[in-house]
Amino acid sequence: MIPYRPARIIVQQEAHADSLTGEILARLRGIPVETVHDVDLLLPELLAASDWRGAGKRFLILARNKGSFMKPCPGAGAEICCNYWVINYALNCHFECTYCILQSFLNNPALTVYTNLEDLEREVKEKAAAAPADFFRIGTGETSDSLALDDITRHSPRLVRLFRALPNAVLELKTKSDRIANLRELDHGGHTVISWSLNPERMIRSEEFKTASLEERLRAACQCRAWGYKVGFHFDPLIWYEGWEDDYRQLVRELFQHVDPGGVCWISLGCLRFTHDLKEIVRSRFPHSRIPHGEFVPGNHHKLRYFRPVRDEMYGKMRAWIREEAPEAFVYLCMESRMAWERGLGRVPESSAGLAAEMDRLVDKRHPGNRTR
């Protein structure tokens, strides 16, 4: 994995009052720092580059989030959804995955880290306390990789300690990195799951630039298991190409050669999907990518998807390969229809609430089956 070091740091004036700002600046000594009142005034400069999406990542903005940190996953209310929650403490990512949806919906191309973490912690505590009978599965990987910047931000220890004290919540840190050093020797109490997005090494080299290799990700997962964390894996996006079956079959074998199935909370499957705008962005930024060249049809959420028979085949084969290696693994689909569940996994949850309840039972320490885990 290629570590991140920005060329320039922009600090929103109000953010200087936050302790995290000083900590990050101390870890990035020697980099030019500029203080501004309004970070939006930087947009004309950021957008002036020919590849402004890539160039913008060389800017690190430290700013306060004045809105809400915690919200339902955007998939909620669509197809069958696991009723996940997300907290966003950063925007953008220095990784360069060709298919990344952030390229098409972030207005500001700079990498932004929110510094008012005390407000984030307060909001999560208040929402969890307001619904003590509910259970919250909360992830941080929607608008940035959960751990890619952890050597700079040290977010993970604060969040692990926060969730350790919440009886009705679990944290999922989702990553394509191997930045796990800060997770060592933390008293997580079973309230944190570390998960990795996985693809065959061929796809990592050609479509997931600057990320950790497959071997590095699997070694990190094995280490987190040794530290007592539950782990998860996300085969998302599944990418179709000639020979995909051999590569993904071997990927599943490699996964369970490294990781004991008994420590795996869940495994998600999701086929490649993207907007029309993103397809053109990928063509422009990554001309050698194979991503835009498959056969796609319009699908849910106005996204392009593989033809249904292709998706059904990929889901069905992945499920079978996972079952061979880990018969008890909990496998679910992300952003898919009831028909895809039936044809790909051979079952359909009764509802989104039903799927959520199934997943809650895997990690809710109040559930009898989890008290000794």
N, C-alpha and C positions, 0 to 999 in steps of 0.2 A: 504493500500500500504506500502511496506517495503522501507524506505528511503535508499539512497545510501551513503555509507561511505567507501572509498577505504582503502586497507591495506598499499598502497604505492603509491607515486606520482612521476612520472618521468617528468622532464621538459626539453624540447629541449632547448639548450643554447640560440638560437635566440629568443625564446618565452619570455625570461625574460624581453625583451624590451617592451612587450605589457602590457598595464594596466590591461587587463583581467586576466593575470597570477597572478599578485599581489593580485587582488581581490579574486580570487578563493583560493589561498594559505591562505589568511587571514580568509576565512570562514572554512577552513579545518585544523586549527591549531592542532598540536599534532601528525600529520601523517608524517612518514618519507618521506623526499623529496630528490631526487637525480637529478642532472643535467647531461645531456649527450649531446654529439654533434650530434649523429645519432641514432634515436630511433630504427632503423631497427636492430642495433646490439643487441637489447634486445630479438629478436625473438627466438634464441636458448633456452634462459632461459624460455620464456613464453610457448614454445611448449614442454617443457620437462615434464609437468604434464600429468597424465593419462587422465584427462578430461581437456585438455588445453583450450577448449572453455569456460568452466565455470570458471576455475582458472584465466584466463586472465582478467576477468572482475573486479578482485580485484586490478588491476593496473589502475591508471588514468594517461594518458599521456596528457600533455599540450604541444601543438606543433603548428607551423605555417603551414597553407595550402599554398603550393607554386603553386597550379594549380588554375583552375576556380572553383568558388563556385556555380555558377548558370548554369543549363543545362536543356534541355528538359527531361521530364519524360521518363524512358526507355520504356514505353508502346507506345510512339509516333511512328507512322509509321507501327504499327502492325495491330491489329484488329481495330475496331472503338475506337478511343481514344479521350479524352476530351482536348488534347493539353495543358496539365498541365506542369508547370515548377517546378523544385525542387532546393532548396539551401541546401547544406550540411555543417553544422558547427560542426558536431560531427559524430563519427563513433562508432558503436556498442551501446549496451543498457544493463543496469544492470537487466532489466526484463528477465525472463526465459520463454518465450512462446515456447512451444514445437515445433511448426511449423515454427518458425522464419527463413526466408530465409537467414538472415545475417550469420547464422551458417555455410553455405556452400560456401559463396563467399568472406568473409573478410579474408585476409591473416594474419592480425594482430588481435589476440583475445582480446587485451587490449581495454579499453574504452578510446577513444581519443577525446579531445575537442580542436578545433582550436581556437587560441587566437587572430589572426589578423582580428578582426571583422571590423576594419576600411576598410580593403580591400574588405570584403564582401559587406559592405554598399556602397562603391564606385562602385563596379561592378553592383549591382542591380540598382543604380541610373543611371548609364551610359547606361545600356541596355534598361531601361524604357524610358529614354530621347531620345535614338536613334530611337525609333519607337513610337512616340506619338499617332499615330492613332490606334495602337494595344492595346489590353488589356491583362495583364498578371495575371493569377491566379497562385500563387506561394506557394508551401508547403515546410515544413522542416522535414517531417516525413519519408523520404526514408531510411536513413541509421542510424537513431536513433529516439527514441521517442521525440516529440517536447517539452514536458514539464517535463519529469521525473526528469531531473537534474536542473530544473529552480531555485530551492532554492539555488543551488551552483553557477550556471553560471549567473543568472539574464539576460538571453538572451531576454526574452519576452518583457520587457519594451523598450529595444533598437529597437527591430524589429517593435513593434507596432508604435513607434514614427517615424521610417523610413518610413513605409508604409502610415502613416497618411499624409505624404507630397507628396505622389506619386499619381497623379490623374488617372493614367491608370494601377493601380495594386492593387491587394488584397492579403493579407497574410492568409494562412490557417495553424493553429497550430493543428496538429493531435496527439492524445495522448490516452493512457490507464491509465493515472494517474489522480489524483485530485489536482495536484500542480498548483493552479490558483491564489494564493495570490498576486503575482506580477502583475496581470492583473487589479487589483482593482484601480479605480479612474484614469485610463489612458484615455487620449483623443484620442480614436482610430478612430473617425470620420467615422465609418462604413467600414473601410478598413482592418479589421481583422475578420476572422471567426475562432471560436474555435470548433474543431470537436473531436468526440470520436469514437473509434472502440468498437463495442459492440458484446457481445455473452451472452448466458444464464449463470446465475451464476454457474450452474453445470459445464459448459465448462471453465469458469474463474478459478474455484477451481482446475480443473484437467489438464488444458492445458495452463494457463496463469499465471504462478507463479510470485509472488512479485508485481503484478499489483494491481491497485485499484479494489475494489469490484464493482459489478454492481450498488449497491446503492450509493457508493461513486462517481462513474462517473456521475450518473444521478443527484445527488445533485449538483455536480460541474457545470454541464450544466445548471441547473436551476439558479444557482448563476450568471453565466456568462450572461445569458439572462437578469437578474435583473440589471446587469451593462451595458446593452445596446448592447452587442455583438450578432451578428447572430451566430447560431450554425449549425453544420453538424453532420451526423452520418454515420458510415461505418459498415455495416454488412458484414465484410470481415476478415477472411474467414467464410463463412457459412459451418458448419460441419454436415455431415449426420451421424445419429445414430438412433437406435430404440427409438422412442418417440420424435424425434427432433421437430415434428410438434407442440406438446403441449408446449414445452419449448420456441420455437421461437415465437409462437403466444402470449404467456404470456409476452415475452420480448417486443414485439411491444406494447402491452397494457401498460406495465410499463413505457415505454419510454414516451408515450403521456399522461400518468397520471402525469408525472413530468414536461414535457416541452410543452408549447403552440405550436401547429403546425405552427402558423403564424411566429414564429421566426426561423424556420428551413430553411436553404438555400437549402440543398440538402441531399439526402440519397443514398449511393452507395450499391450495392450488388455484391458480388464476392464469388464464391464457392472455397473451399479449392483446392490448386494446389501446387505442389512442384516438385523439381528435383529428379532423381533417387538417387543422392548422399545424398540429405537431408533426404530421407526416411530411409536410413541406419544410418545416424547420429541420427535421432530421436529414432530409435530402441535401439541404444547404450546408449544415454544419458538419455532417458526417457522410460525405459522398460515397465512402466505401462500405457503409453499413448495409446489412441485408434486411434490416427492419422494414423499410417501406416497400419492399418488393414482393411481399406475399400477396395472396388473394384475400381481400377483405370485403365485408358487407356492413352496411350501417346496422347498429345494434342499439341497445339500451344506453341512455344518457347521451345519445347522439355521437357515440363512439364507433370507430371502425373495429370490427372483430373478425376472427377467422370464421369460415362457414361452420355452421353447427355440427355437421358430421366430423369435421376436423377437431373441434373442441371436444366432442363426445369421445372420440378415439384417444385423444391425449389424456383426458381425465381418467378414462377407464384403464388405460395402460399404466398410468402413474399410480393409481389406486392399487392395482394388482401387484406392481413391483414393490410398493411400500408394504403391502400386506405380507408378501413373501419374507421380508426382512424384519418387520415389526407388526405382528398380527393384531396387537392391541392398540396401535397408534390411532389417535383421534384425527381424522382427516376431514377437512371441510373446504367448501368452495367460497371464493371471494368474488363479490359482484356478479353473481350468476342467477339464473332463473330456476324455478322449480323443475322445469323440464331438463335443464343441464344437470341438476342434482340426480334426478331419476336415471337419466341415461349414462351419466359419467360415474356416479358413486353407488347407484343402485338403491338409494334411499332418499327421502325428502323430509326434512324437519317439518313439524306441524306448523310452524310459524317462525318469524324472526325471534319472538320471545322464547319459543321452544329451543331454538339453536343457542340463544344466549344462556338459557338455563343449563343446557348441557355443558357449555364451556365454563360457566361459573363453577360448576361442581368440580371441575378439574383443578381449580386453584383456590377456591374459597376455604380458608382454614377453619371456618365455622362448620363446614360440612363434615359429618362423622368420618368419611373415608379419607379426609385430608389432615386430620389432627396430628398424626405422627409423621407427616411428610416433611 
